[in-house]
C-alpha cells in the first residue's frame, strides 16, 4: 500500500517489477487504484505510463535548458555570432 504512485516507481518497467514482486496486489490510496480488480490493473498501467512520460519530458527540458550549456558551448555560440 502506498499513498502516491510517484513514490512507488520511476518507470513503467520498475512498476511492473514491483507489481510482480508483490504478487500483483498494490493499493494506491491517493488515486483509489487497487490491482485486485481488472480496472485497477489497467489504471495502474495507464497512470504509470503517464508518470514515466512526464518524468522523461522534465529530463528533456532540463537537457535543453540554457543553464545546462557548458562555458565552452556558450563561448562558441557567442564567437560565431560576431
N, C-alpha and C positions, 0 to 999 in steps of 0.2 A: 504494500500500500504506500503510495506517495501522494503528495499534495499537488505537485505541478509536473507536467511532462518534461519540461526543460531541465529539471533536476534529476531526471531518471537517465537520460541518454543524450548524446550529442549527434547521433546519426541514426538513420533508419537501420543500418546494419547492426549497430550497437543495440538498438531497441529490440531487434529480432533475437539477438543473442540473450538478452536479459529475459525476454518472454520465454525462450526455450529453457533457460536455466530455472525459471520459476514455475515450470510445468504449465505455462500458458495462463496462469492466473495473476492478473495485475489489476489493481483498482487505483484510479487517479481521482482523488477527491475533488479537486478544483474544477474538473470538467465532467464528472459523473461517468467517466469511462470505466467499464468493468468488462474484462475479457472473458468472463464466464458466458457471455452471450455473443451471438454472431454479430450483432450490431456493434457491440463493444470492441470486438476484434477488428472489424472494418474501420471504426472510428480511430482506433489506436494507429492503424496503418496510415490512414489519411492525415491525421494530425501530426504523426511522426515525420511523414514526408514533407509536410509544410514547414515544420520546425527546422528540418535539415536545410530546406530551400532558403529560409530566412537567414540561417547562420551562414550559408555559403555566399549569399548576397552581401551580407555585412563584411565578410572577409574580402570579397572582391572590391567593395567600396574602399576598404582600408588600403588595399594594394594600389588602387587608382588615385588615392589621395595625394595632393602635392606634398604633404608632410612626409610621405614615405620616400620621396626622391632623395637621392644621396647628394652631397655637396657637389661632387663631380658632375652628376647629371644636370644639376641646376646651372653650373657654370658653362657647360657645353651648350645648353639651350640659349643662355644669355649671350655667349660669344658668337653664336651663329646668327643672332638676330641683328647684329650691327650692320 
